[in-house]
Structures are given as structure tokens and as C-alpha cells.
Amino acid sequence: MKIVIVEDEKYTADMIIKLVKQYDPDIQLLAVLPDVESAVEWFSKNNAAPDLILMDVQLTDGDSFDIFNQVHIETPVVFITAYNEYAIKAFRVNSIDYILKPFDYRDIENALDKYYNLRSGFTKEDSQFYNNVFAGGFKQYKSRFLIKVGDYYKFLKTASVAYFLSEDGVVLSRLFERNGLQIVDESLDELEEVLDPAKFFRLNRKTIASVDAISGIQSYFNRRLIVRLLPDDRQEIVSRERVANFKKWMNF
């Protein structure tokens, strides 16, 4: 396996190298990149991508998410940071694990085990899921809906919707920046066909949520998950049969 480390503290970078080599002496270190600028330059110029990136969040010239805004990276990432508030943001990029400092060998071991397990467990069905969600071909997804308000019609921009909710046979949309719910004509099944699957996920039989609306995730009974949604801190349970794909969608 080939790895890249993005870390501005030499002591921490050296510790990561030591623990990674302890896990597997044959792991090859391609580069240690101390800041956003050097990381953007390295990933821009190197065609041979590493198998795994171990990355700090806070760097000397910004946070590591700036790297993803400037270069396209498909390599899985293990974030290693002293701050737990970036977890949701990390899972929206390529994160497969999130380690809090101070860390030890067991943390690195678990992260590398997870990488190998994910790689070896990548089935044909998983490939189809990722192709549907992230490749998407050139399919045109709905960017707006025409809704009726009283005697008038107006456009509802898809990007303004936090989640769609089905109640008593009626589908309602909750917007990020406006109170109240608005009726849409499509059923949730129909919405699944026209919404961009990289941006919207059906959490259960009655709710489709935008990735930008997800403010928190926690474990729940029987291996399910509770998701907290903006803007009203609504809590929805991810159906057990949807949890695996939800984690892939969120890049858990």
C-alpha cells in the first residue's frame, strides 16, 4: 500500500509513520505534505494516486478541506485531528475514519484495518451503488419544481430544500431559509427518480434529506442511526436496511 501524510507538525508526522510501519513495514510513504499549498501542488502534479491519505484538519495555511476545493481527490482519507467538530464535514469528502489526537497504535491499526476491510469487501452491488450515486452519467436531475400557492404558481429551487416529508398522503418540502412546509405534487418514489442521488438520500419510507441538511448523526437501537436535520433540528431514524448505503453515501 502507498500512503501520503498531510500534517504540519513534524513530531506528529513522524509518529504516524512509525505506527504505520509498525502495522506493516512494507507500506510505502510517498510524501509528507505540511500545508494546503504543498498538498494542492503535489496532488496536481502526481498522476499516481496513493492508496490512502492520512490527513490533519488544521494546517498552517488553512484547513485541509481547502485541498478538496482546489484539486479532485478520489483516494480514501483518514483524518487525524484534535478537533471533533469537523467529523460531519470530513465524511462529506473521502473520509473512512476520524481519529482524535492524542492517538496511539490501536487507533492507526483500526483505521488501516477498516481500509483493508472496505477494499476487500467492495462487492459488485457496492460498485453499482457508487456508480448510481457518484457517477450519475449525464442524467439531468431536477433543479426546480413548480408548486401551487393559493391561486398562484411559483418555482421551488431544489437546492433550497432541506428535506421532503410525506405525511398523511401529502409530500411536503422544508426549506433551509423559510418557515413552514410547502406541498409538492410528486410522491417520494417519484422524487427519488428526479433528485440528484449525490445530494439527496431517502432516510426512511417518509423522508428524503439533503446532505447539506444533516447536522448530526448518532447510533440508535438495533444498529440504526438517528439523523438531525437543519433548519429545525428535526430527528429522523435511518431505516436499518438503508444504514449501510447511507454510510457509503456519507463516506463513513
C-alpha positions as a Markdown table, in Angstrom:
| # | Residue | x | y | z |
|---|---|---|---|---|
| 1 | Met | 0.0 | 0.0 | 0.0 |
| 2 | Lys | 1.1 | 3.6 | -0.8 |
| 3 | Ile | 0.2 | 6.4 | 1.5 |
| 4 | Val | 0.5 | 10.2 | 1.8 |
| 5 | Ile | 0.6 | 12.1 | 5.0 |
| 6 | Val | -0.7 | 15.7 | 5.3 |
| 7 | Glu | 0.4 | 17.0 | 8.6 |
| 8 | Asp | 2.1 | 20.3 | 9.6 |
| 9 | Glu | 3.6 | 19.0 | 12.9 |
| 10 | Lys | 6.8 | 17.1 | 12.3 |
| 11 | Tyr | 6.5 | 15.2 | 15.6 |
| 12 | Thr | 3.0 | 14.0 | 14.7 |
| 13 | Ala | 4.0 | 13.1 | 11.2 |
| 14 | Asp | 6.9 | 11.0 | 12.5 |
| 15 | Met | 4.6 | 9.3 | 14.9 |
| 16 | Ile | 2.2 | 8.4 | 12.2 |
| 17 | Ile | 5.0 | 7.0 | 10.0 |
| 18 | Lys | 6.3 | 4.9 | 13.0 |
| 19 | Leu | 2.9 | 3.5 | 13.8 |
| 20 | Val | 2.0 | 2.8 | 10.1 |
| 21 | Lys | 5.4 | 1.0 | 9.7 |
| 22 | Gln | 4.7 | -1.0 | 12.9 |
| 23 | Tyr | 1.4 | -2.1 | 11.3 |
| 24 | Asp | 3.0 | -3.1 | 8.0 |
| 25 | Pro | 6.7 | -2.4 | 7.3 |
| 26 | Asp | 6.0 | -2.8 | 3.5 |
| 27 | Ile | 3.7 | 0.3 | 3.4 |
| 28 | Gln | 5.3 | 2.9 | 1.1 |
| 29 | Leu | 5.4 | 6.5 | 2.1 |
| 30 | Leu | 5.1 | 8.7 | -1.0 |
| 31 | Ala | 5.1 | 12.2 | 0.6 |
| 32 | Val | 4.7 | 14.2 | 3.8 |
| 33 | Leu | 2.9 | 17.4 | 3.0 |
| 34 | Pro | 2.9 | 20.2 | 5.7 |
| 35 | Asp | 0.3 | 22.6 | 4.4 |
| 36 | Val | -2.6 | 23.2 | 1.9 |
| 37 | Glu | -0.3 | 24.8 | -0.7 |
| 38 | Ser | 2.1 | 21.9 | -0.9 |
| 39 | Ala | -0.7 | 19.3 | -0.9 |
| 40 | Val | -2.5 | 21.0 | -3.7 |
| 41 | Glu | 0.7 | 21.2 | -5.7 |
| 42 | Trp | 1.6 | 17.6 | -5.0 |
| 43 | Phe | -1.9 | 16.2 | -5.9 |
| 44 | Ser | -2.0 | 18.4 | -9.0 |
| 45 | Lys | 1.3 | 17.1 | -10.4 |
| 46 | Asn | 1.3 | 13.4 | -9.4 |
| 47 | Asn | -0.8 | 11.2 | -11.6 |
| 48 | Ala | -0.1 | 8.1 | -9.5 |
| 49 | Ala | -2.6 | 8.5 | -6.6 |
| 50 | Pro | -1.8 | 6.9 | -3.2 |
| 51 | Asp | -4.0 | 4.2 | -1.8 |
| 52 | Leu | -4.7 | 6.1 | 1.4 |
| 53 | Ile | -4.2 | 9.6 | 2.8 |
| 54 | Leu | -3.7 | 10.3 | 6.5 |
| 55 | Met | -4.6 | 14.0 | 7.0 |
| 56 | Asp | -4.7 | 16.6 | 9.7 |
| 57 | Val | -7.6 | 19.1 | 9.5 |
| 58 | Gln | -5.9 | 22.3 | 10.8 |
| 59 | Leu | -2.9 | 23.2 | 8.8 |
| 60 | Thr | -0.6 | 26.2 | 8.9 |
| 61 | Asp | -2.2 | 27.9 | 5.9 |
| 62 | Gly | -5.9 | 26.8 | 6.3 |
| 63 | Asp | -7.9 | 23.7 | 6.8 |
| 64 | Ser | -7.4 | 20.6 | 4.8 |
| 65 | Phe | -10.9 | 20.9 | 3.2 |
| 66 | Asp | -9.4 | 23.7 | 1.1 |
| 67 | Ile | -7.4 | 21.0 | -0.7 |
| 68 | Phe | -10.5 | 19.2 | -1.9 |
| 69 | Asn | -11.9 | 22.5 | -3.2 |
| 70 | Gln | -8.8 | 23.0 | -5.4 |
| 71 | Val | -8.0 | 19.5 | -6.6 |
| 72 | His | -10.0 | 16.4 | -7.3 |
| 73 | Ile | -9.1 | 13.6 | -4.9 |
| 74 | Glu | -10.8 | 10.2 | -5.0 |
| 75 | Thr | -8.4 | 8.5 | -2.6 |
| 76 | Pro | -9.9 | 7.5 | 0.8 |
| 77 | Val | -8.8 | 9.6 | 3.7 |
| 78 | Val | -8.2 | 9.0 | 7.4 |
| 79 | Phe | -8.5 | 12.3 | 9.3 |
| 80 | Ile | -6.3 | 12.8 | 12.4 |
| 81 | Thr | -7.1 | 15.9 | 14.3 |
| 82 | Ala | -7.5 | 17.4 | 17.8 |
| 83 | Tyr | -11.0 | 18.8 | 16.9 |
| 84 | Asn | -14.1 | 16.7 | 16.9 |
| 85 | Glu | -16.4 | 19.3 | 15.3 |
| 86 | Tyr | -15.2 | 18.6 | 11.8 |
| 87 | Ala | -16.5 | 15.0 | 11.7 |
| 88 | Ile | -19.6 | 15.6 | 9.6 |
| 89 | Lys | -17.6 | 17.8 | 7.2 |
| 90 | Ala | -15.0 | 15.0 | 6.9 |
| 91 | Phe | -17.5 | 12.4 | 6.0 |
| 92 | Arg | -18.7 | 14.5 | 3.1 |
| 93 | Val | -15.4 | 14.2 | 1.4 |
| 94 | Asn | -13.5 | 10.9 | 1.2 |
| 95 | Ser | -13.2 | 10.0 | 4.9 |
| 96 | Ile | -13.2 | 6.4 | 6.0 |
| 97 | Asp | -12.2 | 7.2 | 9.6 |
| 98 | Tyr | -11.8 | 10.1 | 12.0 |
| 99 | Ile | -9.1 | 9.9 | 14.7 |
| 100 | Leu | -8.8 | 12.3 | 17.6 |
| 101 | Lys | -5.5 | 13.4 | 19.0 |
| 102 | Pro | -3.8 | 12.1 | 21.1 |
| 103 | Phe | -3.8 | 8.8 | 19.3 |
| 104 | Asp | -1.9 | 5.5 | 19.7 |
| 105 | Tyr | -1.1 | 2.4 | 17.7 |
| 106 | Arg | -4.6 | 0.9 | 18.2 |
| 107 | Asp | -6.2 | 3.9 | 16.5 |
| 108 | Ile | -3.9 | 3.6 | 13.5 |
| 109 | Glu | -4.4 | -0.2 | 13.4 |
| 110 | Asn | -8.2 | 0.2 | 13.5 |
| 111 | Ala | -8.1 | 2.8 | 10.7 |
| 112 | Leu | -5.9 | 0.6 | 8.5 |
| 113 | Asp | -7.9 | -2.5 | 9.2 |
| 114 | Lys | -11.0 | -0.5 | 8.1 |
| 115 | Tyr | -9.3 | 0.5 | 4.9 |
| 116 | Tyr | -8.4 | -3.1 | 4.0 |
| 117 | Asn | -11.9 | -4.4 | 5.0 |
| 118 | Leu | -13.6 | -1.8 | 2.9 |
| 119 | Arg | -11.3 | -2.6 | -0.1 |
| 120 | Ser | -11.7 | -6.3 | 0.2 |
| 121 | Gly | -15.5 | -6.1 | 0.8 |
| 122 | Phe | -16.2 | -3.9 | -2.2 |
| 123 | Thr | -18.8 | -6.1 | -4.0 |
| 124 | Lys | -20.4 | -5.7 | -7.4 |
| 125 | Glu | -23.5 | -4.4 | -5.6 |
| 126 | Asp | -21.4 | -1.8 | -3.9 |
| 127 | Ser | -19.9 | -0.8 | -7.2 |
| 128 | Gln | -23.3 | -0.3 | -8.7 |
| 129 | Phe | -24.4 | 1.8 | -5.7 |
| 130 | Tyr | -21.4 | 4.1 | -6.1 |
| 131 | Asn | -21.9 | 4.3 | -9.8 |
| 132 | Asn | -25.5 | 5.3 | -9.3 |
| 133 | Val | -24.7 | 7.9 | -6.6 |
| 134 | Phe | -21.5 | 9.5 | -7.7 |
| 135 | Ala | -21.1 | 8.8 | -11.4 |
| 136 | Gly | -24.6 | 9.6 | -12.4 |
| 137 | Gly | -23.6 | 9.7 | -16.1 |
| 138 | Phe | -25.0 | 12.7 | -17.8 |
| 139 | Lys | -28.5 | 12.4 | -16.4 |
| 140 | Gln | -30.2 | 15.7 | -15.8 |
| 141 | Tyr | -31.7 | 16.0 | -12.3 |
| 142 | Lys | -34.4 | 18.4 | -11.3 |
| 143 | Ser | -33.2 | 21.8 | -10.3 |
| 144 | Arg | -36.6 | 23.3 | -9.6 |
| 145 | Phe | -40.3 | 22.4 | -9.0 |
| 146 | Leu | -43.4 | 24.2 | -9.9 |
| 147 | Ile | -45.7 | 24.4 | -6.8 |
| 148 | Lys | -49.1 | 26.0 | -6.2 |
| 149 | Val | -49.5 | 28.6 | -3.5 |
| 150 | Gly | -53.2 | 29.6 | -3.3 |
| 151 | Asp | -54.3 | 30.7 | -6.7 |
| 152 | Tyr | -50.7 | 31.2 | -7.9 |
| 153 | Tyr | -47.8 | 29.0 | -9.1 |
| 154 | Lys | -44.1 | 29.6 | -8.3 |
| 155 | Phe | -40.8 | 27.9 | -8.7 |
| 156 | Leu | -39.2 | 26.0 | -5.8 |
| 157 | Lys | -35.4 | 25.6 | -6.2 |
| 158 | Thr | -34.2 | 22.1 | -5.3 |
| 159 | Ala | -31.1 | 23.5 | -3.7 |
| 160 | Ser | -33.2 | 25.4 | -1.2 |
| 161 | Val | -34.9 | 22.2 | 0.1 |
| 162 | Ala | -33.6 | 20.7 | 3.4 |
| 163 | Tyr | -35.8 | 17.7 | 3.3 |
| 164 | Phe | -39.0 | 16.2 | 1.8 |
| 165 | Leu | -41.5 | 14.7 | 4.2 |
| 166 | Ser | -44.5 | 12.5 | 3.5 |
| 167 | Glu | -47.4 | 12.9 | 6.0 |
| 168 | Asp | -51.0 | 11.7 | 5.6 |
| 169 | Gly | -50.5 | 11.0 | 1.9 |
| 170 | Val | -49.1 | 14.5 | 1.2 |
| 171 | Val | -45.5 | 15.3 | 0.3 |
| 172 | Leu | -44.2 | 18.5 | 1.9 |
| 173 | Ser | -40.9 | 20.3 | 1.4 |
| 174 | Arg | -39.0 | 22.0 | 4.2 |
| 175 | Leu | -36.7 | 24.9 | 3.1 |
| 176 | Phe | -33.5 | 26.0 | 4.7 |
| 177 | Glu | -34.4 | 29.6 | 4.9 |
| 178 | Arg | -38.1 | 29.8 | 5.2 |
| 179 | Asn | -40.5 | 28.7 | 8.0 |
| 180 | Gly | -43.3 | 26.2 | 7.3 |
| 181 | Leu | -43.8 | 23.4 | 4.8 |
| 182 | Gln | -44.9 | 23.6 | 1.2 |
| 183 | Ile | -46.8 | 20.9 | -0.7 |
| 184 | Val | -45.2 | 19.3 | -3.8 |
| 185 | Asp | -47.1 | 17.2 | -6.3 |
| 186 | Glu | -44.5 | 14.4 | -6.6 |
| 187 | Ser | -44.5 | 11.3 | -4.4 |
| 188 | Leu | -41.3 | 10.3 | -2.6 |
| 189 | Asp | -40.8 | 7.5 | -5.0 |
| 190 | Glu | -41.1 | 9.9 | -7.9 |
| 191 | Leu | -38.7 | 12.4 | -6.2 |
| 192 | Glu | -36.1 | 9.6 | -5.8 |
| 193 | Glu | -36.1 | 9.3 | -9.6 |
| 194 | Val | -35.5 | 13.0 | -10.3 |
| 195 | Leu | -33.3 | 14.2 | -7.4 |
| 196 | Asp | -29.5 | 14.1 | -7.6 |
| 197 | Pro | -28.6 | 11.0 | -5.6 |
| 198 | Ala | -25.3 | 12.6 | -4.6 |
| 199 | Lys | -27.2 | 15.3 | -2.8 |
| 200 | Phe | -30.4 | 13.6 | -1.6 |
| 201 | Phe | -30.9 | 10.4 | 0.3 |
| 202 | Arg | -34.1 | 8.6 | 1.4 |
| 203 | Leu | -33.6 | 8.0 | 5.1 |
| 204 | Asn | -36.8 | 6.0 | 5.6 |
| 205 | Arg | -40.2 | 5.5 | 3.9 |
| 206 | Lys | -41.3 | 9.0 | 4.7 |
| 207 | Thr | -38.2 | 11.3 | 4.5 |
| 208 | Ile | -35.7 | 12.3 | 1.8 |
| 209 | Ala | -33.0 | 14.6 | 3.1 |
| 210 | Ser | -30.4 | 16.9 | 1.6 |
| 211 | Val | -26.8 | 16.2 | 2.5 |
| 212 | Asp | -26.5 | 19.8 | 3.4 |
| 213 | Ala | -29.3 | 19.5 | 6.0 |
| 214 | Ile | -27.5 | 16.8 | 8.0 |
| 215 | Ser | -26.1 | 18.4 | 11.2 |
| 216 | Gly | -25.5 | 15.4 | 13.3 |
| 217 | Ile | -25.6 | 11.6 | 13.3 |
| 218 | Gln | -25.7 | 9.2 | 16.3 |
| 219 | Ser | -26.1 | 5.5 | 16.9 |
| 220 | Tyr | -29.5 | 4.1 | 17.8 |
| 221 | Phe | -31.2 | 0.9 | 18.8 |
| 222 | Asn | -30.9 | -2.2 | 16.6 |
| 223 | Arg | -27.9 | -0.8 | 14.6 |
| 224 | Arg | -30.0 | 2.1 | 13.2 |
| 225 | Leu | -29.0 | 5.7 | 13.1 |
| 226 | Ile | -30.6 | 9.0 | 14.2 |
| 227 | Val | -30.0 | 11.9 | 11.9 |
| 228 | Arg | -30.5 | 15.5 | 12.9 |
| 229 | Leu | -31.7 | 17.8 | 10.2 |
| 230 | Leu | -31.5 | 21.5 | 9.6 |
| 231 | Pro | -33.0 | 24.0 | 9.9 |
| 232 | Asp | -35.4 | 22.9 | 12.7 |
| 233 | Asp | -33.3 | 20.2 | 14.3 |
| 234 | Arg | -35.7 | 17.5 | 13.2 |
| 235 | Gln | -34.7 | 14.0 | 14.1 |
| 236 | Glu | -35.2 | 11.1 | 11.7 |
| 237 | Ile | -34.3 | 7.4 | 12.1 |
| 238 | Val | -32.4 | 5.8 | 9.2 |
| 239 | Ser | -34.1 | 2.5 | 8.4 |
| 240 | Arg | -31.9 | -0.5 | 9.2 |
| 241 | Glu | -31.9 | -1.7 | 5.7 |
| 242 | Arg | -30.8 | 1.7 | 4.5 |
| 243 | Val | -28.0 | 2.2 | 7.0 |
| 244 | Ala | -25.2 | 0.6 | 5.0 |
| 245 | Asn | -25.9 | 2.6 | 1.9 |
| 246 | Phe | -26.4 | 5.8 | 4.0 |
| 247 | Lys | -22.9 | 5.3 | 5.4 |
| 248 | Lys | -21.4 | 4.9 | 2.0 |
| 249 | Trp | -23.3 | 7.9 | 0.8 |
| 250 | Met | -21.9 | 10.0 | 3.7 |
| 251 | Asn | -18.5 | 8.4 | 3.2 |
| 252 | Phe | -18.4 | 6.8 | 6.6 |
